[in-house]
Amino acid sequence: MPGNKYNCIPSTPRTRLERLLRERELRKSNQENRGANRQGEVFGNDTVLNEGENFGLSFEEDVREGAAARASRDGFQKKDKRPSKQRLLVVANRLPVSAVRKGEDSWQLEMSVGGLVTALLGVKEFDARWIGWAGVNVPDEIGQKALIKALAEKRCIPVFLDEEIVHQYYNGYCNNILWPLFHYLGLPQEDRLATTRSFQSQFDAYKKANQMFADVVNQHYEEGDVVWCHDYHLMFLPKCLKEYNSNMKVGWFLHTPFPSSEIHRTLPSRSELLRSVLAADLVGFHTYDYARHFVSACTRILGLEATPEGVEDQGKLTRVAAFPIGIDSDRFIRALQLPQVQWHIKELKERFAGRKVMLGVDRLDMIKGIPQKILAFEKFLEENPSWRDKVVLLQIAVPTRTDVPEYQKLTSQVHEIVGRINGRFGTLTAVPIHHLDRSLDFHALCALYAVTDVALVTSLRDGMNLVSYEFVACQDSKKGVLILSEFAGAAQSLGAGAILVNPWNITEVAASIGYALNMPADEREKRHQHNFMHVTTHTSQEWAATFVSELNDTIVEAQLRTRQIPPLLPIREAVGHYSQSSNRLLILGFNATLTEPVDALGRRGGQIREMELKLHPELKESLRKLSDDPKTTIVVLSGSDRKGLDDNFGEYNMWLAAENGMFLRLTKGEWMTTMPENLNMEWVNSIKHVFEYFTERTPRSHFEVRETSLVWNYKYADIEFGRLQARDMLQHLWTGPISNVSVDVVQGSRSVEVRAVGVTKGAAIDRILGEIVHHKGMKAPIDYVLCIGHFLPKDEDVYTFFEPELPSESPPTPRAIIANPIFPSLPKFSAMKSGSKSSRLKKQRSMSTIEKKSNNHVNVSASTPRDKMTLHEGSSVLDLQGDNYFSCSVGRKRSSARYLLGSSNDVVTLLKELAACSSDVDCTVPDSTSSTQ
């Protein structure tokens, strides 16, 4: 598979870290080259810093640059032969513009200034396009066409949402359900039945809106584009995009906190949202804590595997990482030199001469902790009377969602507290708190940051909080102190230079205010320099470039990983060869192969039901037809005990191999054992005591005592606790009961099995074949083998048993033909196959001399196989061409099998096709070429 053309250059580093370091150096080099020409770039001229219209002008400069790139892409290359930039499709709920309709076919657009807008404007390596909702309802076609045309000039593409969708999706599910939950405010406490209905209707609207976003992306997507989805509004989008094009490069970034799994699991649609996000190639968060919570939710709620790189689901890895966003620090630093900002600074210094200035800039929101901040300031004034006329708190509270009763109540509460404190500590000429219910323009805000002595950020829960970054960027001369809530994402980045506080602890915050106001100048200098260095190096542009670079590299890693995954089973080819063969052997696993797919975590009472394995109901007729076909021999090879196989397959004409092939019977006959002689089973009791101990101490775990093994299963237990218990169990087993015993310890994804040495499906298959050949008096060679199962890695030697001899460097197909089909010499395996088949069989036979069997644990109800079965008898009847052997793993992408089936539902499809061929002499091969996952 070809590498990614955007980060694969000559002498590309081999490892992922080397590639990312190379990308980082290239970005720094490009930034230094552009630095010399900064005056001609966006915001490079002081006159381009006005808030509204001039931002639009700078954006239009980028538009012209983007138009040139687009023109060059249409012509495949620029005039100087350089390739065009990689396109970046940024998908967010809102476009970075506000649209106002001026007529039937005319619109006025105003650019917005935000962290994401600024971040992506500064990234010159990509040709960005914005896709999102314009914030207005446009029901008529004329208006839509006019808006599309107007937005195209600013490289924006609108998604048109009607009022009902906006009400249910945006105001409903996003703002009333997801946003409060992600900020630890919980779900709405409304009437239960009404809330349940509301949840479902709003979630349906949420999925519909996400699909509408996906439809627009699909219309404008070109091969090689990177699609970057943003925030909780679009959690369903990655899945929609991947269903349209599985090769699409998709990243998703959350700008809010992600709650702990215990909070997220209260959401009715918890699993569906997590799986939708996991469809992305790269999932990003502001801090490691949020990433850890997401991974924990995937493991605890979905039962998936966590890795150091992210979350893995049957071989498909979704990378999860932290990418702390920053600000365009240069914009704030240069703004301080503007005449209008200097005028504001002078005015503020005169206004608050002789007083220390404390500043809070927040949205008037429940999560911002404004009441806690003001109460802490009151506590400080109470305890420090000498400061009452020497300090002032300026609180900028930007109104938001003013039509929501909870926000109206918060506003009244804040006003009441401010009034009480000002009345208590104020004078006729001065008050301790200046509270403004409005926003400030950019220049006034920069001036306010510059004159501030102490900034107070007391968020109760905040994704990042860039106010702290903006304050630091404007403090190069003042060296003010930052008091920062430990519940803000910025605390992870600026914690070393800031004073971290728990905003719920009013006494602690009050004491921190006193410490900040009295802090020595040298300590202020050190703290500021540490934070200033971080803010000026971890900019918003660097954040965006890093994310897209890592997304591109994640694709490269995924391509390398995909090469190690078996291809999907070509059903048409498998059925075609089956129909043309005369003596077929089907080896089928049972659990997760011939059973119905089950919930990975066994909820709603499913544990009891799932512990008793049941044959998939849709397989009964197919198995009957196949087992009645005289040309077909079926062996069900399972780790289950004999009773489980008898209950499910006793009515069919087939061979049953229980406990990994150690017990065998034709359904019309009696059970016999294929175990090596003198197998030592004296270790069983000591292992059983250990398993009982851990079962008692691990809720919802259980263990099974079989005749050749013991299995402890913690599939239904708490996944993290279960893993800890399994680790402790293994440490105890290796140092105690099995330290001097010939046993194998087999670890499954959520199980620990102890079995006698040599008890594997591959070790038993030759003896099983020999018994089948003897019983049937088989003279015609077996010319077709289909081996399907969801086997543990230890048991996947059954796949390699049938592999013909091949050089180790050869590809899986085509296979060589074994000579002398009736009594051939045993084919030798390559170095990758653990030696020759002959040597493996001799090793298996030698195991019969270990020690005598423990009759207390192995009770066989019938005779054993013939005492003198020839060593080569089982494999001597194979006349197996390479393209007549199909080994297939069910649901395990990391497998030594040749092919892959997604689930037992795909097994149902395959066996139905084979059964149709068995009952129809003129079998027509189906059109399907591969399985579905």
Secondary structure by P-SEA (a helix, b strand, c coil): cccccccccccccccaaaaaaaaaaaaaaaaaaaccccccccccccccccccaaaaaaaaaaaaaaaaaaaaaaaccccccccccbbbbbbcccccbbbbbccccbbbbbbbbcaaaaaaaaccccccccccccccccccaaaaaaaaaaaaaacbbbbbbcaaaaaacccccccccaaaaaaccccccccaaaaaaaaaaaaaaaaaaaaaaaaaaaaaccccbbbbbbcccccaaaaaaaaaccccbbbbbbccccccaaaaaaccaaaaaaaaaacccbbbcccaaaaaaaaaaaaaaccccccccccccccbbbbbbbbbbbcaaaaaaaaaacaaaaaaaaaaaaaaccbbbbbbbcccccccaaaaaaaaaaaaaaacccccccbbbbbbbbbcccccaaaaaaaaaaaaaaaaaaaaccccccccbbbbcccccaaaaaaaaaaccbbbbbcccccccaaaaaaaaaccccccccccccccccccccccccccccccaaaaaaaaaaaaaaccaaaaaaaaaaaaaaaaaacaaaaaaaaaaaaaaaaaaaaaaaaacccccaaaaaaaaaaaccbbbbbbbccccccccccccccccaaaaaacccccccaaaaaaaaaacccbbbbbcccccaaaaaaccccccbbbbcccccccccccbbbbbcccccccccaaaaaaaaaaaaaaacccccccccccbbbbbccccaaaaaaaaaaaaaaaaaaccccccbbbbbbcccbbbbbccccccccaaaaaaaaaaaaacccccccbbbbbccccccccccccccccccccccccccbbbbccccccccccccccccccaaaaaaaaaaccccccccccccccccccccccccccccccccccccccbbbbbccccccccccccccaaaaaaaaaaaaaaaacccccccccccccc
